Amino acid sequence: MFGRKKVPEVPQGIIFTDYCGMSVEMYNYIISGGTVDERASAIYALIYKARSLNLPTIILHNGNAYLQKESLAHICGEKVSLYEPTQDKNPTEIADLLTEVAINALGENRKIFSLICLIADIIESSGEIISLHSLVKFPFDKVMGKLEELHMSEKITDDQRKEFVKRYSGAASDSECIAGVSRLFSRLRNSWREPNENHLRQGLQETINTDGVLTFDLVADTNEVLKELCFTDVNMLMQHGEHFLLIVDGLSVLNKEDSHTNAVLMRNNGNISLLYSAADVPQMMLQREEFFNTLTGGHANLVLFKHNNAHSAQRWADFFGQEWTTIIERTTGRSSQDWNLFGGGSTTSEQERKQRVDKYPQEVFMNIPLGQGKGFLVDFTGNIPNQVIKVKMPALTEGG
């Protein structure tokens, strides 16, 4: 699908209010089902809206060609940055970030902070730029040899070497600490690609400060350490009260209650707008009812496309609840008098009863036509309208 064109065509005629007319603010949005083209059409419209508001936009995705740097720069008409988690942080902040990731994703001990901070300080003192790439390739199991090498090449002074040796002789030289950092760095080293000098890289705080757009492709949804790194960084921005739009496409929650990933996706603060998109949102919530209910609770606008999974379709049916309906039951029988005198006869009786049924049965979500979504939009009172709003999504390409 993406082989014919390197950059998707600019969507034509997208008007945000065409299918978000009842929304008065950029609340949270959930886009579920359909094809990548269908979901991208809705994502693009929301990006246009965010840019018109000069709202900083951070995008984390799983191999979506429409959310790559080149595609976004084409539709936004402005520079788009790639993610570098260390770009706007000092060594202590970097160590704090990576320690949180190691604790949540790998269950490591907090004392690895001292070794990570030491490595970052050594890199900075030697005149190198601290990046995630330079950190994870640092020979942390051979710190003494590295210090001698830097001292001999006069990249660090004698006093600096003595200070670093003193620090390393403490908790950072602990074998358990070294093993913990090794596990963390190896998971990141296997998934983090070396920066291209031609690509503009920024930290999240820099993107906020410049009202910019930043995107990062995690490539796959399988590296919990890398995913937790991204969301830990985002969570720190949330705690600082920063305002921005966060777009998350094709990334699942973690099966860990206290992860930063889950905190951002399911318990985000009111200062950010979250757009969560996936081919099957209930599946990305691991089909756990508590995760799904937390994600969809509150002020969430929904744009739903066709779902092929009956279990997921039923999850959406359950979300909208049930209503009472009147069931009329008719029974036909023969009376004994009719049978004896006339050789046969019948009587019909009716009985009414009340029964609860799904407001929107699962078939509603499994039979949505291609290119058409069903929007369930929050009004200014915070209520979801009972009436289903059918919305025709704009085409991503000409003639689409």
VOLORO-915637 format. One record per residue (C-alpha): residue in one letter; x, y, z; chain. Coordinates in pm, whole numbers, plus 32768, in hexadecimal, padded with zeros to 4 digits. Example, Ala and Ser with C-alpha at 12.3 -4.5 7.8 and 13.67 -1.06 7.14 Angstrom:
+---+------+------+------+---+
: r :   px :   py :   pz : c :
+---+------+------+------+---+
: a : 84CE : 7E3E : 830C : A :
: s : 8557 : 7F96 : 82CA : A :
+---+------+------+------+---+
% end
This chain:
+---+------+------+------+---+
: r :   px :   py :   pz : c :
+---+------+------+------+---+
: m : 8000 : 8000 : 8000 : A :
: f : 811E : 80EE : 804D : A :
: g : 8209 : 8077 : 7F3A : A :
: r : 8181 : 8156 : 7E27 : A :
: k : 81BA : 82A1 : 7ED8 : A :
: k : 82C2 : 8305 : 7FD0 : A :
: v : 81E2 : 8411 : 8066 : A :
: p : 8066 : 83F5 : 807D : A :
: e : 7FA7 : 8503 : 7FC6 : A :
: v : 7F27 : 8629 : 8091 : A :
: p : 7DBE : 85E4 : 80FA : A :
: q : 7CD4 : 86C3 : 8036 : A :
: g : 7BB7 : 8787 : 80D2 : A :
: i : 7BD7 : 870C : 8236 : A :
: i : 7B02 : 87DF : 831D : A :
: f : 7B21 : 8785 : 8488 : A :
: t : 79BB : 87E5 : 84DD : A :
: d : 7932 : 86FB : 83D0 : A :
: y : 793D : 85E2 : 84CA : A :
: c : 7999 : 868C : 860F : A :
: g : 7889 : 8793 : 8607 : A :
: m : 7809 : 8747 : 8763 : A :
: s : 795E : 8764 : 8804 : A :
: v : 79B5 : 88B1 : 88A0 : A :
: e : 7B15 : 885C : 8912 : A :
: m : 7C27 : 8769 : 88B7 : A :
: y : 7BC7 : 8666 : 89B6 : A :
: n : 7C51 : 8507 : 899E : A :
: y : 7C08 : 844F : 885A : A :
: i : 7BFD : 82D9 : 8822 : A :
: i : 7C0A : 824F : 86C0 : A :
: s : 7BD0 : 80DC : 869C : A :
: g : 7BA4 : 7FE5 : 857E : A :
: g : 7BBB : 8006 : 8407 : A :
: t : 7CEE : 8020 : 832C : A :
: v : 7E25 : 80F1 : 8362 : A :
: d : 7DA7 : 81E0 : 8252 : A :
: e : 7C5D : 8214 : 8306 : A :
: r : 7CFF : 8254 : 8456 : A :
: a : 7E06 : 8338 : 83BA : A :
: s : 7CF8 : 8413 : 8322 : A :
: a : 7C6E : 845A : 847C : A :
: i : 7DCA : 8486 : 8513 : A :
: y : 7E2D : 857F : 8405 : A :
: a : 7CF6 : 864F : 8445 : A :
: l : 7D4A : 8664 : 85B5 : A :
: i : 7EB2 : 86C3 : 8566 : A :
: y : 7E30 : 87DF : 848C : A :
: k : 7D58 : 8854 : 85AC : A :
: a : 7E7B : 8846 : 86A3 : A :
: r : 7F5D : 890A : 85B8 : A :
: s : 7E51 : 8A15 : 858B : A :
: l : 7E53 : 8A3B : 8706 : A :
: n : 7FD3 : 8A3D : 8713 : A :
: l : 7FB6 : 8912 : 87F8 : A :
: p : 80FE : 884E : 8817 : A :
: t : 80CF : 86F2 : 8783 : A :
: i : 8189 : 85B8 : 87EE : A :
: i : 8150 : 847A : 8725 : A :
: l : 81B1 : 8319 : 8790 : A :
: h : 815B : 8206 : 869B : A :
: n : 81A0 : 80A6 : 8627 : A :
: g : 821A : 80AB : 84BE : A :
: n : 8104 : 8189 : 8432 : A :
: a : 817E : 8219 : 82E5 : A :
: y : 808B : 833A : 8302 : A :
: l : 812C : 83A8 : 8449 : A :
: q : 8295 : 83A2 : 83D6 : A :
: k : 835E : 84E4 : 83D6 : A :
: e : 834F : 851E : 825D : A :
: s : 81D7 : 84E0 : 8246 : A :
: l : 818A : 85C8 : 8369 : A :
: a : 826C : 86DD : 82E8 : A :
: h : 81B6 : 86C4 : 819C : A :
: i : 805A : 86F1 : 822F : A :
: c : 80BA : 87EA : 8341 : A :
: g : 8193 : 88C4 : 8264 : A :
: e : 8294 : 88E7 : 8378 : A :
: k : 83C2 : 8836 : 8409 : A :
: v : 8383 : 86FB : 84CF : A :
: s : 847E : 8681 : 85CF : A :
: l : 84E5 : 8522 : 862E : A :
: y : 84F6 : 84B9 : 879A : A :
: e : 8634 : 84C6 : 8869 : A :
: p : 85E7 : 848A : 89DB : A :
: t : 8732 : 8518 : 8A5D : A :
: q : 8734 : 8656 : 898B : A :
: d : 86A9 : 8749 : 8A8E : A :
: k : 8720 : 86A2 : 8BCE : A :
: n : 8852 : 86B2 : 8CAE : A :
: p : 8901 : 8572 : 8D27 : A :
: t : 8831 : 8561 : 8E66 : A :
: e : 86E9 : 8582 : 8DA7 : A :
: i : 875A : 847C : 8CAB : A :
: a : 87B5 : 838A : 8DC2 : A :
: d : 8668 : 83CB : 8E6D : A :
: l : 85A9 : 8383 : 8D2A : A :
: l : 8661 : 823F : 8CDC : A :
: t : 8651 : 81C7 : 8E44 : A :
: e : 84D6 : 81EE : 8E44 : A :
: v : 84C7 : 8125 : 8D02 : A :
: a : 85A2 : 800F : 8D8E : A :
: i : 84D1 : 7FF7 : 8ECC : A :
: n : 8380 : 7FE9 : 8E1A : A :
: a : 83DA : 7F1A : 8CE9 : A :
: l : 84E3 : 7E2F : 8D77 : A :
: g : 84B4 : 7E37 : 8EF0 : A :
: e : 8615 : 7EB9 : 8F2C : A :
: n : 8697 : 7F55 : 906C : A :
: r : 869E : 80D0 : 9086 : A :
: k : 8811 : 80CE : 90D9 : A :
: i : 8863 : 80B1 : 8F66 : A :
: f : 8827 : 822B : 8F61 : A :
: s : 898A : 826C : 8FDF : A :
: l : 8A30 : 81A9 : 8EC4 : A :
: i : 8956 : 8242 : 8DB3 : A :
: c : 8997 : 83A0 : 8E3A : A :
: l : 8B0D : 8358 : 8E47 : A :
: i : 8B0F : 82E6 : 8CDA : A :
: a : 8A51 : 841D : 8C6C : A :
: d : 8B42 : 84FD : 8D2E : A :
: i : 8C71 : 8455 : 8C91 : A :
: i : 8BE4 : 8480 : 8B31 : A :
: e : 8B93 : 85EE : 8B71 : A :
: s : 8CE9 : 8636 : 8C0D : A :
: s : 8D9E : 8598 : 8AE7 : A :
: g : 8CFE : 8690 : 89F8 : A :
: e : 8C11 : 859C : 894E : A :
: i : 8AA1 : 85E1 : 891E : A :
: i : 89CE : 8510 : 8A08 : A :
: s : 88D5 : 8445 : 8940 : A :
: l : 8822 : 8302 : 8981 : A :
: h : 8905 : 8264 : 887D : A :
: s : 8A45 : 82DA : 892B : A :
: l : 89BF : 8262 : 8A79 : A :
: v : 895D : 8102 : 8A14 : A :
: k : 8AA5 : 80C4 : 8959 : A :
: f : 8B7E : 813F : 8A7D : A :
: p : 8C59 : 8025 : 8B0F : A :
: f : 8BBC : 8041 : 8C69 : A :
: d : 8C51 : 7EF4 : 8CD5 : A :
: k : 8DAD : 7F80 : 8C8E : A :
: v : 8D8E : 80DC : 8D23 : A :
: m : 8EEF : 80E5 : 8DB4 : A :
: g : 8F8D : 8096 : 8C65 : A :
: k : 8EB6 : 819A : 8BB8 : A :
: l : 8F1C : 82A0 : 8CBA : A :
: e : 908C : 8259 : 8C7C : A :
: e : 9056 : 8272 : 8B06 : A :
: l : 8FA9 : 83C3 : 8B26 : A :
: h : 90B4 : 8440 : 8C17 : A :
: m : 91D1 : 83D9 : 8B30 : A :
: s : 912A : 848B : 8A0B : A :
: e : 90FC : 85BE : 8AEB : A :
: k : 8F84 : 85BD : 8AC0 : A :
: i : 8F5D : 85C5 : 8C39 : A :
: t : 9043 : 8661 : 8D3B : A :
: d : 90FC : 85AD : 8E4F : A :
: d : 900A : 863A : 8F4F : A :
: q : 8EE0 : 85C4 : 8E85 : A :
: r : 8F75 : 8468 : 8E66 : A :
: k : 8FAB : 8454 : 8FE0 : A :
: e : 8E47 : 84CA : 9023 : A :
: f : 8DB3 : 83CA : 8F33 : A :
: v : 8E88 : 82B1 : 8FC8 : A :
: k : 8E10 : 8311 : 9124 : A :
: r : 8CA7 : 830C : 90B3 : A :
: y : 8CD1 : 81C2 : 8FFF : A :
: s : 8D66 : 811E : 9132 : A :
: g : 8C18 : 814F : 91E1 : A :
: a : 8AC9 : 80B0 : 9192 : A :
: a : 8B04 : 80CE : 901A : A :
: s : 8C0C : 7FBC : 9026 : A :
: d : 8B15 : 7EC5 : 90BC : A :
: s : 8AF1 : 7D91 : 8FDE : A :
: e : 8976 : 7D91 : 9001 : A :
: c : 896F : 7EFD : 8F97 : A :
: i : 8A45 : 7EB5 : 8E64 : A :
: a : 8967 : 7D8F : 8E08 : A :
: g : 8830 : 7E69 : 8E25 : A :
: v : 88BE : 7F77 : 8D42 : A :
: s : 892F : 7E6A : 8C4F : A :
: r : 87CD : 7DE1 : 8C31 : A :
: l : 873D : 7F3D : 8C00 : A :
: f : 883C : 7FB0 : 8AFF : A :
: s : 8832 : 7E6D : 8A38 : A :
: r : 86B8 : 7E89 : 8A0C : A :
: l : 86DE : 7FF0 : 8997 : A :
: r : 8810 : 7FAA : 88BF : A :
: n : 8754 : 7EA1 : 87FB : A :
: s : 863B : 7F8E : 879E : A :
: w : 86CF : 80EC : 8794 : A :
: r : 874F : 8155 : 863F : A :
: e : 8882 : 8233 : 8621 : A :
: p : 8820 : 839B : 85DA : A :
: n : 883C : 8420 : 8478 : A :
: e : 88EF : 8571 : 8478 : A :
: n : 87FF : 85EF : 836D : A :
: h : 86D4 : 85BD : 844F : A :
: l : 866B : 86C2 : 854B : A :
: r : 865A : 8620 : 86A2 : A :
: q : 85B6 : 86B9 : 87D1 : A :
: g : 8553 : 8665 : 8931 : A :
: l : 83E9 : 867A : 8997 : A :
: q : 8417 : 87B8 : 8A62 : A :
: e : 84B8 : 8865 : 8936 : A :
: t : 838A : 8806 : 8863 : A :
: i : 82A1 : 889C : 8969 : A :
: n : 836D : 89DC : 897F : A :
: t : 8366 : 8A12 : 8807 : A :
: d : 81FA : 89A4 : 87D0 : A :
: g : 8289 : 88A4 : 86E1 : A :
: v : 823A : 874A : 865A : A :
: l : 8304 : 8618 : 86BF : A :
: t : 82DA : 84B1 : 864E : A :
: f : 8378 : 8369 : 86B4 : A :
: d : 834F : 8214 : 8615 : A :
: l : 837C : 80F9 : 870F : A :
: v : 8376 : 800C : 85E0 : A :
: a : 82D2 : 7EF6 : 86A9 : A :
: d : 81F4 : 7EDA : 87D8 : A :
: t : 82CF : 7DD2 : 8878 : A :
: n : 83E2 : 7E8F : 8930 : A :
: e : 834C : 7EEC : 8A80 : A :
: v : 8488 : 7FA3 : 8AEC : A :
: l : 8486 : 8090 : 89C2 : A :
: k : 8311 : 80CC : 89E5 : A :
: e : 8330 : 8114 : 8B58 : A :
: l : 844D : 8206 : 8B0D : A :
: c : 836F : 82D5 : 8A27 : A :
: f : 8247 : 82DD : 8B12 : A :
: t : 831A : 8324 : 8C47 : A :
: d : 839E : 8457 : 8B94 : A :
: v : 823C : 84BF : 8B34 : A :
: n : 81C3 : 8487 : 8C98 : A :
: m : 82CD : 8576 : 8D19 : A :
: l : 8243 : 8683 : 8C30 : A :
: m : 80E3 : 863E : 8CAF : A :
: q : 8155 : 8664 : 8E16 : A :
: h : 81F0 : 87B6 : 8DBC : A :
: g : 809B : 8829 : 8D3D : A :
: e : 8101 : 8850 : 8BD1 : A :
: h : 7FEE : 886C : 8ACA : A :
: f : 800A : 879A : 898E : A :
: l : 7F61 : 869F : 88AB : A :
: l : 7FE2 : 853C : 88CD : A :
: i : 7F96 : 844F : 87AD : A :
: v : 7FCC : 82DD : 87F3 : A :
: d : 7F94 : 81EB : 86D4 : A :
: g : 7FAB : 8070 : 86E5 : A :
: l : 804D : 8054 : 883E : A :
: s : 7FB8 : 7F7A : 894D : A :
: v : 7FB2 : 7FAF : 8AC3 : A :
: l : 809B : 7EE9 : 8BA3 : A :
: n : 801F : 7DD0 : 8C7E : A :
: k : 80A5 : 7E91 : 8DAA : A :
: e : 7FC4 : 7F68 : 8E7E : A :
: d : 80C3 : 8070 : 8EE1 : A :
: s : 817A : 80AA : 8D97 : A :
: h : 819E : 8206 : 8D07 : A :
: t : 8110 : 8180 : 8BC0 : A :
: n : 7FC6 : 812C : 8C66 : A :
: a : 7FC4 : 826E : 8D32 : A :
: v : 7FDE : 8343 : 8BF6 : A :
: l : 7EE1 : 827D : 8B29 : A :
: m : 7DDD : 8242 : 8C36 : A :
: r : 7E11 : 834D : 8D41 : A :
: n : 7E8E : 8477 : 8C7E : A :
: n : 7E5D : 85D2 : 8D0E : A :
: g : 7D6C : 86D3 : 8C86 : A :
: n : 7E8A : 87AC : 8C06 : A :
: i : 7EC6 : 86C2 : 8ADE : A :
: s : 7DEC : 8640 : 89C6 : A :
: l : 7E20 : 84D1 : 8972 : A :
: l : 7DCF : 8439 : 8821 : A :
: y : 7DE4 : 82BF : 8842 : A :
: s : 7DC7 : 81FC : 86FF : A :
: a : 7DD8 : 8088 : 86B5 : A :
: a : 7D46 : 7F85 : 85CA : A :
: d : 7CA0 : 7EE7 : 86F9 : A :
: v : 7CA1 : 7FB5 : 8838 : A :
: p : 7C10 : 7EA5 : 891C : A :
: q : 7D28 : 7DBA : 88B1 : A :
: m : 7E2E : 7EC7 : 88F4 : A :
: m : 7D99 : 7EDE : 8A50 : A :
: l : 7DEF : 7D6A : 8A6B : A :
: q : 7C76 : 7D1F : 8A71 : A :
: r : 7C7D : 7D84 : 8BDF : A :
: e : 7B36 : 7E25 : 8C41 : A :
: e : 7BD0 : 7F0B : 8D45 : A :
: f : 7CD1 : 7F91 : 8C4E : A :
: f : 7BCD : 7FCA : 8B3F : A :
: n : 7AD9 : 8076 : 8C2C : A :
: t : 7BE8 : 815B : 8CB4 : A :
: l : 7C5D : 81BE : 8B57 : A :
: t : 7AFE : 820B : 8AD8 : A :
: g : 7A85 : 82B5 : 8C15 : A :
: g : 7A5F : 842C : 8C3A : A :
: h : 7A5A : 851F : 8B18 : A :
: a : 7AAD : 8438 : 89F8 : A :
: n : 7A3C : 8476 : 8892 : A :
: l : 7A22 : 8334 : 87CB : A :
: v : 7A4B : 82F6 : 8656 : A :
: l : 7A0E : 8187 : 8610 : A :
: f : 7A46 : 80CF : 84CB : A :
: k : 79F3 : 7F69 : 846D : A :
: h : 7A62 : 7E60 : 8568 : A :
: n : 7AA0 : 7CFA : 84FE : A :
: n : 7AC9 : 7C6C : 865B : A :
: a : 7977 : 7C10 : 86EF : A :
: h : 79FD : 7C1C : 8852 : A :
: s : 7A7C : 7D7E : 881F : A :
: a : 7937 : 7DE7 : 8777 : A :
: q : 787A : 7D64 : 88A5 : A :
: r : 7963 : 7E2C : 8987 : A :
: w : 78F3 : 7F68 : 88D5 : A :
: a : 7789 : 7EF7 : 88ED : A :
: d : 77B7 : 7ECC : 8A64 : A :
: f : 7856 : 8024 : 8A7A : A :
: f : 7719 : 80CE : 89FF : A :
: g : 7643 : 8005 : 8AEE : A :
: q : 74E6 : 7F7C : 8AD2 : A :
: e : 7384 : 7FFE : 8AC5 : A :
: w : 722C : 7F70 : 8B0E : A :
: t : 715C : 7EFC : 89E7 : A :
: t : 7004 : 7E63 : 89D0 : A :
: i : 6FF7 : 7CFB : 8957 : A :
: i : 6EA5 : 7C7F : 88D6 : A :
: e : 6E7B : 7B07 : 88E9 : A :
: r : 6D63 : 7A60 : 8825 : A :
: t : 6CEB : 7900 : 886E : A :
: t : 6BF6 : 7832 : 87A1 : A :
: g : 6B2F : 7710 : 8831 : A :
: r : 69F1 : 7640 : 880E : A :
: s : 68D5 : 7631 : 8907 : A :
: s : 6841 : 74DD : 8966 : A :
: q : 66E0 : 7558 : 890A : A :
: d : 674E : 75BD : 87AF : A :
: w : 67FD : 7472 : 8786 : A :
: n : 66CD : 73A0 : 87DE : A :
: l : 65B6 : 745E : 872E : A :
: f : 6654 : 74E1 : 85F5 : A :
: g : 6774 : 73FF : 85B5 : A :
: g : 687D : 74FF : 8601 : A :
: g : 68B1 : 7671 : 864E : A :
: s : 69B7 : 775D : 86D3 : A :
: t : 69D7 : 7886 : 87BB : A :
: t : 6AE7 : 798E : 87C4 : A :
: s : 6B57 : 7A47 : 88F9 : A :
: e : 6C53 : 7B5D : 8924 : A :
: q : 6D2A : 7BAE : 8A4E : A :
: e : 6E10 : 7CD7 : 8A7E : A :
: r : 6F4E : 7CD1 : 8B4C : A :
: k : 7070 : 7DBD : 8B83 : A :
: q : 71D1 : 7D52 : 8B2E : A :
: r : 7321 : 7E00 : 8B33 : A :
: v : 73E1 : 7DFF : 89E7 : A :
: d : 7520 : 7EA4 : 8968 : A :
: k : 74E8 : 8008 : 88ED : A :
: y : 75D9 : 7FB7 : 87D4 : A :
: p : 75FF : 7E40 : 8796 : A :
: q : 7757 : 7DBF : 8735 : A :
: e : 76DF : 7D9D : 85CC : A :
: v : 76D5 : 7F1A : 85B7 : A :
: f : 784F : 7F26 : 85DD : A :
: m : 7891 : 7DFF : 84F7 : A :
: n : 77C6 : 7E85 : 83D2 : A :
: i : 7848 : 7FE9 : 83AC : A :
: p : 7884 : 8030 : 8238 : A :
: l : 79E6 : 8068 : 81BD : A :
: g : 7A51 : 81D3 : 81DB : A :
: q : 793A : 822B : 82C8 : A :
: g : 795E : 8250 : 843E : A :
: k : 7863 : 826F : 8555 : A :
: g : 78AD : 8394 : 8639 : A :
: f : 7842 : 83A3 : 87A2 : A :
: l : 789E : 8502 : 880A : A :
: v : 78A1 : 85A5 : 895F : A :
: d : 77CD : 86E0 : 897D : A :
: f : 7821 : 8804 : 8A5F : A :
: t : 776F : 8764 : 8B88 : A :
: g : 784D : 8632 : 8B73 : A :
: n : 7734 : 854E : 8AFB : A :
: i : 774C : 8463 : 89D3 : A :
: p : 7620 : 849A : 88EA : A :
: n : 7539 : 836F : 88C5 : A :
: q : 751A : 83A1 : 874D : A :
: v : 7629 : 82FE : 867C : A :
: i : 76CD : 83FE : 8599 : A :
: k : 7738 : 8367 : 844E : A :
: v : 7866 : 8416 : 83BF : A :
: k : 7905 : 83F5 : 8269 : A :
: m : 7A7C : 8404 : 8297 : A :
: p : 7B46 : 84D3 : 819E : A :
: a : 7C20 : 8414 : 80A8 : A :
: l : 7D96 : 840F : 80E0 : A :
: t : 7DEA : 8402 : 7F6E : A :
: e : 7D49 : 848F : 7E39 : A :
: g : 7C35 : 83AF : 7DC0 : A :
: g : 7C46 : 82F2 : 7F0C : A :
+---+------+------+------+---+
% end
